[in-house]
Amino acid sequence: MREPVTTFHEGVFNGHRLRYAATVREAAVPFEGGDPGAHVVSTQYVLAGQGDPAGRPVIFA
């Protein structure tokens, strides 16, 4: 399995300049015997400088 990859970005959204990090992760979903049955990839976007991450909303799509 690959290590997570994080890149840093900046953009203008609705007239506001925002800095954020994007992290791509891979997770293996095993078959009953333990062999990898599938790989799931997720992307996480985190806005920089917005206080405690534990209080941020989470969206799963």
PDBQT receptor file of N, H, CA, C and O in Angstrom, charges set to zero:
ATOM      1  N   MET A   1       0.844  -1.174   0.000  1.00  0.00    +0.000 N 
ATOM      2  CA  MET A   1       0.000   0.000   0.000  1.00  0.00    +0.000 C 
ATOM      3  C   MET A   1       0.895   1.244   0.000  1.00  0.00    +0.000 C 
ATOM      4  O   MET A   1       1.964   1.254   0.609  1.00  0.00    +0.000 OA
ATOM      5  N   ARG A   2       0.448   2.267  -0.677  1.00  0.00    +0.000 N 
ATOM      6  H   ARG A   2      -0.421   2.259  -1.172  1.00  0.00    +0.000 HD
ATOM      7  CA  ARG A   2       1.235   3.489  -0.818  1.00  0.00    +0.000 C 
ATOM      8  C   ARG A   2       1.045   4.420   0.378  1.00  0.00    +0.000 C 
ATOM      9  O   ARG A   2       0.009   4.399   1.044  1.00  0.00    +0.000 OA
ATOM     10  N   GLU A   3       2.055   5.226   0.631  1.00  0.00    +0.000 N 
ATOM     11  H   GLU A   3       2.896   5.243   0.091  1.00  0.00    +0.000 HD
ATOM     12  CA  GLU A   3       1.979   6.249   1.682  1.00  0.00    +0.000 C 
ATOM     13  C   GLU A   3       1.067   7.390   1.208  1.00  0.00    +0.000 C 
ATOM     14  O   GLU A   3       0.980   7.643   0.006  1.00  0.00    +0.000 OA
ATOM     15  N   PRO A   4       0.382   8.086   2.138  1.00  0.00    +0.000 N 
ATOM     16  CA  PRO A   4      -0.440   9.241   1.750  1.00  0.00    +0.000 C 
ATOM     17  C   PRO A   4       0.422  10.327   1.096  1.00  0.00    +0.000 C 
ATOM     18  O   PRO A   4       1.599  10.480   1.423  1.00  0.00    +0.000 OA
ATOM     19  N   VAL A   5      -0.175  11.067   0.179  1.00  0.00    +0.000 N 
ATOM     20  H   VAL A   5      -1.131  10.942  -0.087  1.00  0.00    +0.000 HD
ATOM     21  CA  VAL A   5       0.505  12.168  -0.504  1.00  0.00    +0.000 C 
ATOM     22  C   VAL A   5      -0.264  13.445  -0.195  1.00  0.00    +0.000 C 
ATOM     23  O   VAL A   5      -1.475  13.509  -0.405  1.00  0.00    +0.000 OA
ATOM     24  N   THR A   6       0.448  14.480   0.311  1.00  0.00    +0.000 N 
ATOM     25  H   THR A   6       1.432  14.428   0.482  1.00  0.00    +0.000 HD
ATOM     26  CA  THR A   6      -0.176  15.761   0.628  1.00  0.00    +0.000 C 
ATOM     27  C   THR A   6       0.452  16.852  -0.226  1.00  0.00    +0.000 C 
ATOM     28  O   THR A   6       1.675  16.944  -0.332  1.00  0.00    +0.000 OA
ATOM     29  N   THR A   7      -0.389  17.672  -0.833  1.00  0.00    +0.000 N 
ATOM     30  H   THR A   7      -1.382  17.597  -0.747  1.00  0.00    +0.000 HD
ATOM     31  CA  THR A   7       0.061  18.834  -1.593  1.00  0.00    +0.000 C 
ATOM     32  C   THR A   7      -0.634  20.066  -1.023  1.00  0.00    +0.000 C 
ATOM     33  O   THR A   7      -1.705  19.957  -0.426  1.00  0.00    +0.000 OA
ATOM     34  N   PHE A   8      -0.026  21.233  -1.205  1.00  0.00    +0.000 N 
ATOM     35  H   PHE A   8       0.844  21.321  -1.690  1.00  0.00    +0.000 HD
ATOM     36  CA  PHE A   8      -0.548  22.478  -0.645  1.00  0.00    +0.000 C 
ATOM     37  C   PHE A   8      -0.936  23.418  -1.771  1.00  0.00    +0.000 C 
ATOM     38  O   PHE A   8      -0.231  23.528  -2.774  1.00  0.00    +0.000 OA
ATOM     39  N   HIS A   9      -2.079  24.103  -1.594  1.00  0.00    +0.000 N 
ATOM     40  H   HIS A   9      -2.651  24.014  -0.779  1.00  0.00    +0.000 HD
ATOM     41  CA  HIS A   9      -2.646  24.908  -2.665  1.00  0.00    +0.000 C 
ATOM     42  C   HIS A   9      -3.188  26.220  -2.122  1.00  0.00    +0.000 C 
ATOM     43  O   HIS A   9      -3.346  26.402  -0.915  1.00  0.00    +0.000 OA
ATOM     44  N   GLU A  10      -3.470  27.130  -3.050  1.00  0.00    +0.000 N 
ATOM     45  H   GLU A  10      -3.341  26.983  -4.030  1.00  0.00    +0.000 HD
ATOM     46  CA  GLU A  10      -4.102  28.403  -2.728  1.00  0.00    +0.000 C 
ATOM     47  C   GLU A  10      -4.994  28.764  -3.906  1.00  0.00    +0.000 C 
ATOM     48  O   GLU A  10      -4.628  28.571  -5.065  1.00  0.00    +0.000 OA
ATOM     49  N   GLY A  11      -6.172  29.290  -3.589  1.00  0.00    +0.000 N 
ATOM     50  H   GLY A  11      -6.470  29.447  -2.648  1.00  0.00    +0.000 HD
ATOM     51  CA  GLY A  11      -7.091  29.669  -4.660  1.00  0.00    +0.000 C 
ATOM     52  C   GLY A  11      -8.065  30.728  -4.185  1.00  0.00    +0.000 C 
ATOM     53  O   GLY A  11      -8.170  31.000  -2.989  1.00  0.00    +0.000 OA
ATOM     54  N   VAL A  12      -8.775  31.324  -5.130  1.00  0.00    +0.000 N 
ATOM     55  H   VAL A  12      -8.690  31.104  -6.102  1.00  0.00    +0.000 HD
ATOM     56  CA  VAL A  12      -9.795  32.328  -4.813  1.00  0.00    +0.000 C 
ATOM     57  C   VAL A  12     -11.148  31.670  -5.034  1.00  0.00    +0.000 C 
ATOM     58  O   VAL A  12     -11.460  31.224  -6.138  1.00  0.00    +0.000 OA
ATOM     59  N   PHE A  13     -11.954  31.614  -3.965  1.00  0.00    +0.000 N 
ATOM     60  H   PHE A  13     -11.701  31.976  -3.068  1.00  0.00    +0.000 HD
ATOM     61  CA  PHE A  13     -13.269  30.994  -3.988  1.00  0.00    +0.000 C 
ATOM     62  C   PHE A  13     -14.293  31.992  -3.480  1.00  0.00    +0.000 C 
ATOM     63  O   PHE A  13     -14.229  32.435  -2.333  1.00  0.00    +0.000 OA
ATOM     64  N   ASN A  14     -15.242  32.344  -4.348  1.00  0.00    +0.000 N 
ATOM     65  H   ASN A  14     -15.294  31.984  -5.279  1.00  0.00    +0.000 HD
ATOM     66  CA  ASN A  14     -16.284  33.313  -3.985  1.00  0.00    +0.000 C 
ATOM     67  C   ASN A  14     -15.672  34.618  -3.480  1.00  0.00    +0.000 C 
ATOM     68  O   ASN A  14     -16.190  35.235  -2.549  1.00  0.00    +0.000 OA
ATOM     69  N   GLY A  15     -14.576  35.030  -4.096  1.00  0.00    +0.000 N 
ATOM     70  H   GLY A  15     -14.155  34.529  -4.852  1.00  0.00    +0.000 HD
ATOM     71  CA  GLY A  15     -13.921  36.285  -3.749  1.00  0.00    +0.000 C 
ATOM     72  C   GLY A  15     -12.984  36.216  -2.551  1.00  0.00    +0.000 C 
ATOM     73  O   GLY A  15     -12.426  37.241  -2.161  1.00  0.00    +0.000 OA
ATOM     74  N   HIS A  16     -12.792  35.040  -1.953  1.00  0.00    +0.000 N 
ATOM     75  H   HIS A  16     -13.245  34.207  -2.269  1.00  0.00    +0.000 HD
ATOM     76  CA  HIS A  16     -11.924  34.887  -0.787  1.00  0.00    +0.000 C 
ATOM     77  C   HIS A  16     -10.720  34.027  -1.142  1.00  0.00    +0.000 C 
ATOM     78  O   HIS A  16     -10.864  32.948  -1.716  1.00  0.00    +0.000 OA
ATOM     79  N   ARG A  17      -9.528  34.516  -0.796  1.00  0.00    +0.000 N 
ATOM     80  H   ARG A  17      -9.411  35.393  -0.330  1.00  0.00    +0.000 HD
ATOM     81  CA  ARG A  17      -8.315  33.740  -1.040  1.00  0.00    +0.000 C 
ATOM     82  C   ARG A  17      -8.162  32.735   0.099  1.00  0.00    +0.000 C 
ATOM     83  O   ARG A  17      -8.129  33.117   1.269  1.00  0.00    +0.000 OA
ATOM     84  N   LEU A  18      -8.067  31.443  -0.246  1.00  0.00    +0.000 N 
ATOM     85  H   LEU A  18      -8.094  31.133  -1.196  1.00  0.00    +0.000 HD
ATOM     86  CA  LEU A  18      -7.973  30.381   0.738  1.00  0.00    +0.000 C 
ATOM     87  C   LEU A  18      -6.748  29.518   0.489  1.00  0.00    +0.000 C 
ATOM     88  O   LEU A  18      -6.403  29.226  -0.656  1.00  0.00    +0.000 OA
ATOM     89  N   ARG A  19      -6.094  29.113   1.571  1.00  0.00    +0.000 N 
ATOM     90  H   ARG A  19      -6.375  29.350   2.501  1.00  0.00    +0.000 HD
ATOM     91  CA  ARG A  19      -4.991  28.161   1.503  1.00  0.00    +0.000 C 
ATOM     92  C   ARG A  19      -5.500  26.839   2.061  1.00  0.00    +0.000 C 
ATOM     93  O   ARG A  19      -6.209  26.818   3.067  1.00  0.00    +0.000 OA
ATOM     94  N   TYR A  20      -5.139  25.736   1.410  1.00  0.00    +0.000 N 
ATOM     95  H   TYR A  20      -4.563  25.753   0.593  1.00  0.00    +0.000 HD
ATOM     96  CA  TYR A  20      -5.608  24.432   1.869  1.00  0.00    +0.000 C 
ATOM     97  C   TYR A  20      -4.618  23.343   1.484  1.00  0.00    +0.000 C 
ATOM     98  O   TYR A  20      -3.791  23.513   0.589  1.00  0.00    +0.000 OA
ATOM     99  N   ALA A  21      -4.727  22.216   2.189  1.00  0.00    +0.000 N 
ATOM    100  H   ALA A  21      -5.399  22.078   2.917  1.00  0.00    +0.000 HD
ATOM    101  CA  ALA A  21      -3.919  21.034   1.891  1.00  0.00    +0.000 C 
ATOM    102  C   ALA A  21      -4.848  19.955   1.342  1.00  0.00    +0.000 C 
ATOM    103  O   ALA A  21      -5.981  19.809   1.800  1.00  0.00    +0.000 OA
ATOM    104  N   ALA A  22      -4.363  19.211   0.369  1.00  0.00    +0.000 N 
ATOM    105  H   ALA A  22      -3.442  19.330  -0.002  1.00  0.00    +0.000 HD
ATOM    106  CA  ALA A  22      -5.098  18.083  -0.202  1.00  0.00    +0.000 C 
ATOM    107  C   ALA A  22      -4.268  16.818   0.040  1.00  0.00    +0.000 C 
ATOM    108  O   ALA A  22      -3.100  16.749  -0.345  1.00  0.00    +0.000 OA
ATOM    109  N   THR A  23      -4.883  15.818   0.682  1.00  0.00    +0.000 N 
ATOM    110  H   THR A  23      -5.832  15.873   0.994  1.00  0.00    +0.000 HD
ATOM    111  CA  THR A  23      -4.195  14.559   0.971  1.00  0.00    +0.000 C 
ATOM    112  C   THR A  23      -4.947  13.407   0.322  1.00  0.00    +0.000 C 
ATOM    113  O   THR A  23      -6.156  13.263   0.503  1.00  0.00    +0.000 OA
ATOM    114  N   VAL A  24      -4.223  12.587  -0.436  1.00  0.00    +0.000 N 
ATOM    115  H   VAL A  24      -3.241  12.705  -0.583  1.00  0.00    +0.000 HD
ATOM    116  CA  VAL A  24      -4.797  11.407  -1.070  1.00  0.00    +0.000 C 
ATOM    117  C   VAL A  24      -4.274  10.188  -0.315  1.00  0.00    +0.000 C 
ATOM    118  O   VAL A  24      -3.072  10.052  -0.088  1.00  0.00    +0.000 OA
ATOM    119  N   ARG A  25      -5.212   9.286   0.077  1.00  0.00    +0.000 N 
ATOM    120  H   ARG A  25      -6.188   9.396  -0.107  1.00  0.00    +0.000 HD
ATOM    121  CA  ARG A  25      -4.863   8.071   0.819  1.00  0.00    +0.000 C 
ATOM    122  C   ARG A  25      -5.461   6.853   0.121  1.00  0.00    +0.000 C 
ATOM    123  O   ARG A  25      -6.484   6.943  -0.558  1.00  0.00    +0.000 OA
ATOM    124  N   GLU A  26      -4.804   5.724   0.304  1.00  0.00    +0.000 N 
ATOM    125  H   GLU A  26      -3.973   5.651   0.856  1.00  0.00    +0.000 HD
ATOM    126  CA  GLU A  26      -5.280   4.450  -0.223  1.00  0.00    +0.000 C 
ATOM    127  C   GLU A  26      -5.493   3.490   0.939  1.00  0.00    +0.000 C 
ATOM    128  O   GLU A  26      -4.669   3.433   1.851  1.00  0.00    +0.000 OA
ATOM    129  N   ALA A  27      -6.586   2.737   0.919  1.00  0.00    +0.000 N 
ATOM    130  H   ALA A  27      -7.256   2.783   0.178  1.00  0.00    +0.000 HD
ATOM    131  CA  ALA A  27      -6.851   1.726   1.941  1.00  0.00    +0.000 C 
ATOM    132  C   ALA A  27      -7.219   0.422   1.246  1.00  0.00    +0.000 C 
ATOM    133  O   ALA A  27      -7.964   0.418   0.266  1.00  0.00    +0.000 OA
ATOM    134  N   ALA A  28      -6.690  -0.683   1.763  1.00  0.00    +0.000 N 
ATOM    135  H   ALA A  28      -6.085  -0.679   2.559  1.00  0.00    +0.000 HD
ATOM    136  CA  ALA A  28      -7.007  -2.003   1.202  1.00  0.00    +0.000 C 
ATOM    137  C   ALA A  28      -8.209  -2.580   1.934  1.00  0.00    +0.000 C 
ATOM    138  O   ALA A  28      -8.303  -2.498   3.159  1.00  0.00    +0.000 OA
ATOM    139  N   VAL A  29      -9.129  -3.165   1.171  1.00  0.00    +0.000 N 
ATOM    140  H   VAL A  29      -9.053  -3.231   0.176  1.00  0.00    +0.000 HD
ATOM    141  CA  VAL A  29     -10.292  -3.864   1.730  1.00  0.00    +0.000 C 
ATOM    142  C   VAL A  29     -10.048  -5.348   1.469  1.00  0.00    +0.000 C 
ATOM    143  O   VAL A  29     -10.040  -5.780   0.316  1.00  0.00    +0.000 OA
ATOM    144  N   PRO A  30      -9.847  -6.137   2.537  1.00  0.00    +0.000 N 
ATOM    145  CA  PRO A  30      -9.458  -7.536   2.327  1.00  0.00    +0.000 C 
ATOM    146  C   PRO A  30     -10.639  -8.462   2.027  1.00  0.00    +0.000 C 
ATOM    147  O   PRO A  30     -11.774  -8.210   2.430  1.00  0.00    +0.000 OA
ATOM    148  N   PHE A  31     -10.325  -9.550   1.299  1.00  0.00    +0.000 N 
ATOM    149  H   PHE A  31      -9.402  -9.754   0.971  1.00  0.00    +0.000 HD
ATOM    150  CA  PHE A  31     -11.254 -10.676   1.161  1.00  0.00    +0.000 C 
ATOM    151  C   PHE A  31     -11.276 -11.419   2.490  1.00  0.00    +0.000 C 
ATOM    152  O   PHE A  31     -10.517 -11.087   3.400  1.00  0.00    +0.000 OA
ATOM    153  N   GLU A  32     -12.129 -12.411   2.605  1.00  0.00    +0.000 N 
ATOM    154  H   GLU A  32     -12.746 -12.681   1.866  1.00  0.00    +0.000 HD
ATOM    155  CA  GLU A  32     -12.212 -13.207   3.836  1.00  0.00    +0.000 C 
ATOM    156  C   GLU A  32     -10.878 -13.857   4.188  1.00  0.00    +0.000 C 
ATOM    157  O   GLU A  32     -10.543 -13.948   5.369  1.00  0.00    +0.000 OA
ATOM    158  N   GLY A  33     -10.115 -14.305   3.211  1.00  0.00    +0.000 N 
ATOM    159  H   GLY A  33     -10.387 -14.230   2.252  1.00  0.00    +0.000 HD
ATOM    160  CA  GLY A  33      -8.837 -14.964   3.461  1.00  0.00    +0.000 C 
ATOM    161  C   GLY A  33      -7.706 -14.014   3.812  1.00  0.00    +0.000 C 
ATOM    162  O   GLY A  33      -6.611 -14.463   4.152  1.00  0.00    +0.000 OA
ATOM    163  N   GLY A  34      -7.945 -12.718   3.738  1.00  0.00    +0.000 N 
ATOM    164  H   GLY A  34      -8.834 -12.353   3.461  1.00  0.00    +0.000 HD
ATOM    165  CA  GLY A  34      -6.930 -11.736   4.072  1.00  0.00    +0.000 C 
ATOM    166  C   GLY A  34      -6.249 -11.108   2.878  1.00  0.00    +0.000 C 
ATOM    167  O   GLY A  34      -5.583 -10.083   3.021  1.00  0.00    +0.000 OA
ATOM    168  N   ASP A  35      -6.400 -11.705   1.681  1.00  0.00    +0.000 N 
ATOM    169  H   ASP A  35      -6.941 -12.538   1.564  1.00  0.00    +0.000 HD
ATOM    170  CA  ASP A  35      -5.817 -11.111   0.480  1.00  0.00    +0.000 C 
ATOM    171  C   ASP A  35      -6.571  -9.833   0.127  1.00  0.00    +0.000 C 
ATOM    172  O   ASP A  35      -7.768  -9.731   0.393  1.00  0.00    +0.000 OA
ATOM    173  N   PRO A  36      -5.874  -8.843  -0.479  1.00  0.00    +0.000 N 
ATOM    174  CA  PRO A  36      -6.571  -7.612  -0.873  1.00  0.00    +0.000 C 
ATOM    175  C   PRO A  36      -7.683  -7.898  -1.880  1.00  0.00    +0.000 C 
ATOM    176  O   PRO A  36      -7.446  -8.533  -2.907  1.00  0.00    +0.000 OA
ATOM    177  N   GLY A  37      -8.882  -7.434  -1.588  1.00  0.00    +0.000 N 
ATOM    178  H   GLY A  37      -9.075  -6.917  -0.754  1.00  0.00    +0.000 HD
ATOM    179  CA  GLY A  37     -10.018  -7.620  -2.469  1.00  0.00    +0.000 C 
ATOM    180  C   GLY A  37     -10.313  -6.383  -3.283  1.00  0.00    +0.000 C 
ATOM    181  O   GLY A  37     -10.844  -6.459  -4.391  1.00  0.00    +0.000 OA
ATOM    182  N   ALA A  38      -9.958  -5.230  -2.715  1.00  0.00    +0.000 N 
ATOM    183  H   ALA A  38      -9.526  -5.168  -1.816  1.00  0.00    +0.000 HD
ATOM    184  CA  ALA A  38     -10.189  -3.956  -3.391  1.00  0.00    +0.000 C 
ATOM    185  C   ALA A  38      -9.308  -2.894  -2.736  1.00  0.00    +0.000 C 
ATOM    186  O   ALA A  38      -8.825  -3.070  -1.617  1.00  0.00    +0.000 OA
ATOM    187  N   HIS A  39      -9.112  -1.806  -3.443  1.00  0.00    +0.000 N 
ATOM    188  H   HIS A  39      -9.505  -1.663  -4.352  1.00  0.00    +0.000 HD
ATOM    189  CA  HIS A  39      -8.402  -0.653  -2.901  1.00  0.00    +0.000 C 
ATOM    190  C   HIS A  39      -9.331   0.550  -3.010  1.00  0.00    +0.000 C 
ATOM    191  O   HIS A  39      -9.911   0.813  -4.064  1.00  0.00    +0.000 OA
ATOM    192  N   VAL A  40      -9.460   1.268  -1.914  1.00  0.00    +0.000 N 
ATOM    193  H   VAL A  40      -8.990   1.055  -1.058  1.00  0.00    +0.000 HD
ATOM    194  CA  VAL A  40     -10.312   2.453  -1.866  1.00  0.00    +0.000 C 
ATOM    195  C   VAL A  40      -9.400   3.672  -1.761  1.00  0.00    +0.000 C 
ATOM    196  O   VAL A  40      -8.460   3.683  -0.966  1.00  0.00    +0.000 OA
ATOM    197  N   VAL A  41      -9.677   4.690  -2.560  1.00  0.00    +0.000 N 
ATOM    198  H   VAL A  41     -10.440   4.681  -3.206  1.00  0.00    +0.000 HD
ATOM    199  CA  VAL A  41      -8.885   5.919  -2.549  1.00  0.00    +0.000 C 
ATOM    200  C   VAL A  41      -9.767   7.055  -2.042  1.00  0.00    +0.000 C 
ATOM    201  O   VAL A  41     -10.917   7.196  -2.456  1.00  0.00    +0.000 OA
ATOM    202  N   SER A  42      -9.206   7.868  -1.131  1.00  0.00    +0.000 N 
ATOM    203  H   SER A  42      -8.272   7.753  -0.795  1.00  0.00    +0.000 HD
ATOM    204  CA  SER A  42      -9.957   9.018  -0.618  1.00  0.00    +0.000 C 
ATOM    205  C   SER A  42      -9.109  10.276  -0.745  1.00  0.00    +0.000 C 
ATOM    206  O   SER A  42      -7.880  10.210  -0.748  1.00  0.00    +0.000 OA
ATOM    207  N   THR A  43      -9.773  11.416  -0.851  1.00  0.00    +0.000 N 
ATOM    208  H   THR A  43     -10.772  11.469  -0.848  1.00  0.00    +0.000 HD
ATOM    209  CA  THR A  43      -9.110  12.716  -0.891  1.00  0.00    +0.000 C 
ATOM    210  C   THR A  43      -9.663  13.567   0.238  1.00  0.00    +0.000 C 
ATOM    211  O   THR A  43     -10.877  13.671   0.415  1.00  0.00    +0.000 OA
ATOM    212  N   GLN A  44      -8.770  14.170   0.997  1.00  0.00    +0.000 N 
ATOM    213  H   GLN A  44      -7.784  14.085   0.853  1.00  0.00    +0.000 HD
ATOM    214  CA  GLN A  44      -9.131  15.012   2.129  1.00  0.00    +0.000 C 
ATOM    215  C   GLN A  44      -8.637  16.430   1.833  1.00  0.00    +0.000 C 
ATOM    216  O   GLN A  44      -7.470  16.626   1.492  1.00  0.00    +0.000 OA
ATOM    217  N   TYR A  45      -9.529  17.416   1.966  1.00  0.00    +0.000 N 
ATOM    218  H   TYR A  45     -10.476  17.257   2.244  1.00  0.00    +0.000 HD
ATOM    219  CA  TYR A  45      -9.173  18.821   1.794  1.00  0.00    +0.000 C 
ATOM    220  C   TYR A  45      -9.300  19.503   3.147  1.00  0.00    +0.000 C 
ATOM    221  O   TYR A  45     -10.348  19.426   3.788  1.00  0.00    +0.000 OA
ATOM    222  N   VAL A  46      -8.223  20.178   3.589  1.00  0.00    +0.000 N 
ATOM    223  H   VAL A  46      -7.372  20.240   3.068  1.00  0.00    +0.000 HD
ATOM    224  CA  VAL A  46      -8.229  20.842   4.891  1.00  0.00    +0.000 C 
ATOM    225  C   VAL A  46      -7.825  22.296   4.705  1.00  0.00    +0.000 C 
ATOM    226  O   VAL A  46      -6.748  22.590   4.186  1.00  0.00    +0.000 OA
ATOM    227  N   LEU A  47      -8.694  23.198   5.131  1.00  0.00    +0.000 N 
ATOM    228  H   LEU A  47      -9.569  22.959   5.553  1.00  0.00    +0.000 HD
ATOM    229  CA  LEU A  47      -8.451  24.628   5.056  1.00  0.00    +0.000 C 
ATOM    230  C   LEU A  47      -7.407  25.019   6.094  1.00  0.00    +0.000 C 
ATOM    231  O   LEU A  47      -7.502  24.598   7.247  1.00  0.00    +0.000 OA
ATOM    232  N   ALA A  48      -6.421  25.811   5.710  1.00  0.00    +0.000 N 
ATOM    233  H   ALA A  48      -6.344  26.153   4.773  1.00  0.00    +0.000 HD
ATOM    234  CA  ALA A  48      -5.345  26.219   6.619  1.00  0.00    +0.000 C 
ATOM    235  C   ALA A  48      -5.809  27.346   7.533  1.00  0.00    +0.000 C 
ATOM    236  O   ALA A  48      -6.583  28.213   7.125  1.00  0.00    +0.000 OA
ATOM    237  N   GLY A  49      -5.327  27.324   8.776  1.00  0.00    +0.000 N 
ATOM    238  H   GLY A  49      -4.699  26.620   9.107  1.00  0.00    +0.000 HD
ATOM    239  CA  GLY A  49      -5.553  28.420   9.702  1.00  0.00    +0.000 C 
ATOM    240  C   GLY A  49      -6.968  28.586  10.190  1.00  0.00    +0.000 C 
ATOM    241  O   GLY A  49      -7.393  29.715  10.435  1.00  0.00    +0.000 OA
ATOM    242  N   GLN A  50      -7.720  27.513  10.343  1.00  0.00    +0.000 N 
ATOM    243  H   GLN A  50      -7.375  26.595  10.145  1.00  0.00    +0.000 HD
ATOM    244  CA  GLN A  50      -9.121  27.634  10.760  1.00  0.00    +0.000 C 
ATOM    245  C   GLN A  50      -9.376  27.034  12.138  1.00  0.00    +0.000 C 
ATOM    246  O   GLN A  50     -10.452  26.486  12.375  1.00  0.00    +0.000 OA
ATOM    247  N   GLY A  51      -8.416  27.126  13.045  1.00  0.00    +0.000 N 
ATOM    248  H   GLY A  51      -7.542  27.572  12.852  1.00  0.00    +0.000 HD
ATOM    249  CA  GLY A  51      -8.626  26.676  14.410  1.00  0.00    +0.000 C 
ATOM    250  C   GLY A  51      -8.498  25.172  14.589  1.00  0.00    +0.000 C 
ATOM    251  O   GLY A  51      -7.820  24.496  13.815  1.00  0.00    +0.000 OA
ATOM    252  N   ASP A  52      -9.158  24.659  15.617  1.00  0.00    +0.000 N 
ATOM    253  H   ASP A  52      -9.710  25.208  16.245  1.00  0.00    +0.000 HD
ATOM    254  CA  ASP A  52      -9.065  23.249  16.010  1.00  0.00    +0.000 C 
ATOM    255  C   ASP A  52      -9.719  22.341  14.966  1.00  0.00    +0.000 C 
ATOM    256  O   ASP A  52     -10.916  22.469  14.710  1.00  0.00    +0.000 OA
ATOM    257  N   PRO A  53      -8.948  21.420  14.354  1.00  0.00    +0.000 N 
ATOM    258  CA  PRO A  53      -9.531  20.526  13.338  1.00  0.00    +0.000 C 
ATOM    259  C   PRO A  53     -10.637  19.631  13.887  1.00  0.00    +0.000 C 
ATOM    260  O   PRO A  53     -11.498  19.193  13.124  1.00  0.00    +0.000 OA
ATOM    261  N   ALA A  54     -10.640  19.347  15.191  1.00  0.00    +0.000 N 
ATOM    262  H   ALA A  54      -9.942  19.703  15.811  1.00  0.00    +0.000 HD
ATOM    263  CA  ALA A  54     -11.674  18.467  15.772  1.00  0.00    +0.000 C 
ATOM    264  C   ALA A  54     -13.064  19.072  15.673  1.00  0.00    +0.000 C 
ATOM    265  O   ALA A  54     -14.051  18.336  15.711  1.00  0.00    +0.000 OA
ATOM    266  N   GLY A  55     -13.172  20.376  15.549  1.00  0.00    +0.000 N 
ATOM    267  H   GLY A  55     -12.371  20.973  15.518  1.00  0.00    +0.000 HD
ATOM    268  CA  GLY A  55     -14.477  21.033  15.471  1.00  0.00    +0.000 C 
ATOM    269  C   GLY A  55     -14.951  21.315  14.059  1.00  0.00    +0.000 C 
ATOM    270  O   GLY A  55     -15.989  21.950  13.870  1.00  0.00    +0.000 OA
ATOM    271  N   ARG A  56     -14.207  20.851  13.065  1.00  0.00    +0.000 N 
ATOM    272  H   ARG A  56     -13.364  20.335  13.218  1.00  0.00    +0.000 HD
ATOM    273  CA  ARG A  56     -14.577  21.115  11.673  1.00  0.00    +0.000 C 
ATOM    274  C   ARG A  56     -15.629  20.117  11.189  1.00  0.00    +0.000 C 
ATOM    275  O   ARG A  56     -15.678  18.983  11.666  1.00  0.00    +0.000 OA
ATOM    276  N   PRO A  57     -16.466  20.538  10.248  1.00  0.00    +0.000 N 
ATOM    277  CA  PRO A  57     -17.442  19.604   9.678  1.00  0.00    +0.000 C 
ATOM    278  C   PRO A  57     -16.755  18.584   8.763  1.00  0.00    +0.000 C 
ATOM    279  O   PRO A  57     -15.685  18.846   8.213  1.00  0.00    +0.000 OA
ATOM    280  N   VAL A  58     -17.386  17.424   8.614  1.00  0.00    +0.000 N 
ATOM    281  H   VAL A  58     -18.255  17.211   9.061  1.00  0.00    +0.000 HD
ATOM    282  CA  VAL A  58     -16.870  16.365   7.748  1.00  0.00    +0.000 C 
ATOM    283  C   VAL A  58     -17.965  15.997   6.765  1.00  0.00    +0.000 C 
ATOM    284  O   VAL A  58     -19.130  15.865   7.139  1.00  0.00    +0.000 OA
ATOM    285  N   ILE A  59     -17.586  15.831   5.504  1.00  0.00    +0.000 N 
ATOM    286  H   ILE A  59     -16.639  15.938   5.200  1.00  0.00    +0.000 HD
ATOM    287  CA  ILE A  59     -18.533  15.431   4.459  1.00  0.00    +0.000 C 
ATOM    288  C   ILE A  59     -18.007  14.164   3.801  1.00  0.00    +0.000 C 
ATOM    289  O   ILE A  59     -16.846  14.106   3.397  1.00  0.00    +0.000 OA
ATOM    290  N   PHE A  60     -18.856  13.156   3.694  1.00  0.00    +0.000 N 
ATOM    291  H   PHE A  60     -19.799  13.204   4.022  1.00  0.00    +0.000 HD
ATOM    292  CA  PHE A  60     -18.512  11.937   2.969  1.00  0.00    +0.000 C 
ATOM    293  C   PHE A  60     -19.396  11.882   1.728  1.00  0.00    +0.000 C 
ATOM    294  O   PHE A  60     -20.619  11.988   1.815  1.00  0.00    +0.000 OA
ATOM    295  N   ALA A  61     -18.757  11.715   0.575  1.00  0.00    +0.000 N 
ATOM    296  H   ALA A  61     -17.764  11.629   0.504  1.00  0.00    +0.000 HD
ATOM    297  CA  ALA A  61     -19.534  11.660  -0.669  1.00  0.00    +0.000 C 
ATOM    298  C   ALA A  61     -19.160  10.420  -1.450  1.00  0.00    +0.000 C 
ATOM    299  O   ALA A  61     -19.700  10.185  -2.531  1.00  0.00    +0.000 OA
TER     300      ALA A  61
